[in-house]
Amino acid sequence: MRSKDLTFHHPVAFWLGCTAVIAGVLAHLPMFTMAAPMHYHLAGMPMDNAMLVGMALVPLGVLLAAYGLMPRIEQMRRTLHAGRSPLPFDVADSVPLNREHWKLVTVLTIALAVDVMKPATIGFVMPGMAGEYGISASTAGLLALFALTGTAVGSIVWGRLGDLFGRRATILLSALMFMGTSICGAMPAFGWNLVMCFMMGAAAGGMLPITFTLMAETIPTAHRGWLLVALGGVGTSAGYLLASGAATLFEPTYTWRALWLLNLPTGALIVLLNRYIPESPRFLALAGLEDQARAVLRRFSGGAVVDVPDVAHIGDSAPADVRPEKTGLRRLLRGRHARITLGLATCALAWGLVNFGFLLWLPANLVKLGIDAHGSSALLARSAILALPGIAIVVWFYQRWSSIRTLVLFIGITALSLLFFFLIDLADVRVSAVTTIGTVALLLSISGVIATLIPYAAEIYPVHLRSTGAGLIAGCSKFGGILGAGLGVAGMFEHFMLSAIIIAVPMAVAGWMLARSGIETRGHGLEAIQDVLTTE
């Protein structure tokens, strides 16, 4: 580890781990290429010795690389306690955007696009997989369930690791797991795909809150809000575009397996770009790495921070009467943060129910409202196009008006849209224009909710809890999706009015809780936000 910049805590271990993961994946390719005459049909074929060795190398490499990214014990102990750093973050927060900021934004957008691309690929993989393995569509649907469960677990676990290992380390570890899960492209059994899909989901779920956390702690205050929201919108759109483009280019020739194998080069791309992913200066200061924190501050201040004073370790410099607070999930449910956490978690859970439950069943329910199947698909497509410019509206509101009011506004619109569908069905309205209005409002509002939910979580928590908090909220949104999928199987969403009103209630409750307990983050430095939370 260089004194002026942070690379790796144990670089030899990290790069050996990367090499082992790559070697483990490449060991699967001979069997894949030999199946070319059979149109890459591998179902039921026995694994050769090279594949078995490769399967052992992948987890070994991930563990070795994780050790390479792991801070030393004394540094990890420092991250277990909160302390106010005397470094001049306010100076770096007041500078204009410069080249270093834009490089970081570009790399994190690429990382988020790759992150979104992985689970989005599942929809393109499932039909071919079901045909090759000879399984039903419902059995193939387990793939999505395992992936969604993985994202929920990964968001929480990776969020915690982000506050222990660092933001940069967890992003790279997530990328390594992407690379390892590419061996699904050569798996002869469906069960192995389920295991690897869970791991892929865990990596994908973990990267989302970490990228927002790193962005929030590095971008100047004046630009933090709109860039956070734009990162989510652009990264998500690019991810779905990459998934559909890859399916169009590679699936006809190399079957669905090629979409899994792409995890290797896309994950490796993030690792290769690691030099443009700095560690958060706030995390470095918290971990007692003041030299590295000063180096990152100078790099991103554009010369504004000419001489950052040399300070003692954070734990030593804290006033004697200040008692450090421990980190962990339980800290999110204490003090003023408890009410905000409950409001954000309730909102995330309700959003998952809408996105992975109500919306999935909406086409079938539109048919019940008198719109034929073709007309239903056309209406949804038209509504999605009309709602697309909404991301620009969300960015403008979040940056120019208010962060918390924007979040509450779109939560309220979501609840009202659900009530609108309840009234349509209750009044037996069968007018396409009316249904389009409700669908556009719902698509726009849920896009606004998720576009502001994680950015707000990344701003509202203190540095020692920021990654954990953002991960918890992201995990709740995925858990809402799992619950929505289960309720869908149970038949709840077949009852249009019932499902609409049931989901509208927790969404409205979340809006009420956040309207009462949430605080404004727009235009305020991260340390100033924490001062408000600790003094009220």
Secondary structure as GFF3:
##gff-version 3
##sequence-region A 1 536
A	DSSP	alpha_helix	11	26	.	.	.	ID=ss1
A	DSSP	alpha_helix	29	34	.	.	.	ID=ss2
A	DSSP	three_ten_helix	36	38	.	.	.	ID=ss3
A	DSSP	alpha_helix	49	69	.	.	.	ID=ss4
A	DSSP	alpha_helix	73	79	.	.	.	ID=ss5
A	DSSP	alpha_helix	89	93	.	.	.	ID=ss6
A	DSSP	alpha_helix	99	133	.	.	.	ID=ss7
A	DSSP	alpha_helix	137	140	.	.	.	ID=ss8
A	DSSP	alpha_helix	142	164	.	.	.	ID=ss9
A	DSSP	alpha_helix	167	180	.	.	.	ID=ss10
A	DSSP	three_ten_helix	181	186	.	.	.	ID=ss11
A	DSSP	alpha_helix	190	216	.	.	.	ID=ss12
A	DSSP	alpha_helix	221	254	.	.	.	ID=ss13
A	DSSP	alpha_helix	257	261	.	.	.	ID=ss14
A	DSSP	alpha_helix	263	272	.	.	.	ID=ss15
A	DSSP	three_ten_helix	273	276	.	.	.	ID=ss16
A	DSSP	alpha_helix	281	286	.	.	.	ID=ss17
A	DSSP	alpha_helix	290	301	.	.	.	ID=ss18
A	DSSP	alpha_helix	314	317	.	.	.	ID=ss19
A	DSSP	three_ten_helix	329	333	.	.	.	ID=ss20
A	DSSP	alpha_helix	336	353	.	.	.	ID=ss21
A	DSSP	pi_helix	354	358	.	.	.	ID=ss22
A	DSSP	alpha_helix	359	368	.	.	.	ID=ss23
A	DSSP	alpha_helix	373	387	.	.	.	ID=ss24
A	DSSP	alpha_helix	390	396	.	.	.	ID=ss25
A	DSSP	pi_helix	397	401	.	.	.	ID=ss26
A	DSSP	alpha_helix	403	426	.	.	.	ID=ss27
A	DSSP	alpha_helix	432	460	.	.	.	ID=ss28
A	DSSP	alpha_helix	466	490	.	.	.	ID=ss29
A	DSSP	three_ten_helix	492	494	.	.	.	ID=ss30
A	DSSP	alpha_helix	496	517	.	.	.	ID=ss31
A	DSSP	alpha_helix	526	535	.	.	.	ID=ss32
###
